Amino acid sequence: MKRETEQIKSAKDLRVYKRAYALAMEIFELSKNWPSEEKFSLTDQIRRSSRSVCTNLREAWSKRRYEAHFISKLTDSDGENSETDTWLDFALDCKYLESADHKRLSKENRKIGSMLGSMLNNPQPFLTRRLT
């Protein structure tokens, strides 16, 4: 089995990054229609957390020379992904999201979480090799 990192030049090439980016953009588009009174609470929070999954992945990638730093930033990314899932639940319960949209977005969120979990459980293929 070919390692994903053999073909990767930046974090933007990671499948998990592409999926997280697409999810953040979809959340952004859907949240444009939410009430203005939510602008500084739910809307900003879900946009921030969903985007932070990607930004923390980029930071993790830049720190992959050091396993502990890499894992720390991946953990941050996973935490932001979990936060996004909570905001999706609030959006559903506040009736800003249709049930079908919530189900689809939550499913994608869980898939992203699973991919991040796999990276956390096996970071070695993603780390750069130190020269000795």
Stockholm file with secondary structure:
# STOCKHOLM 1.0

chainA/1-132         MKRETEQIKSAKDLRVYKRAYALAMEIFELSKNWPSEEKFSLTDQIRRSSRSVCTNLREAWSKRRYEAHFISKLTDSDGENSETDTWLDFALDCKYLESADHKRLSKENRKIGSMLGSMLNNPQPFLTRRLT
#=GR chainA/1-132 SS CCCGGGGCSSGGGSHHHHHHHHHHHHHHHHHTTSCGGGIIIIIHHHHHHHHHHHHHHHHHHHTTTSHHHHHHHHHHHHHHHHHHHHHHHHHHHTTSSCHHHHHHHHHHHHHHHHHHHHHHHCCGGGSCCCCC
#=GC SS_cons         CCCGGGGCSSGGGSHHHHHHHHHHHHHHHHHTTSCGGGIIIIIHHHHHHHHHHHHHHHHHHHTTTSHHHHHHHHHHHHHHHHHHHHHHHHHHHTTSSCHHHHHHHHHHHHHHHHHHHHHHHCCGGGSCCCCC
//
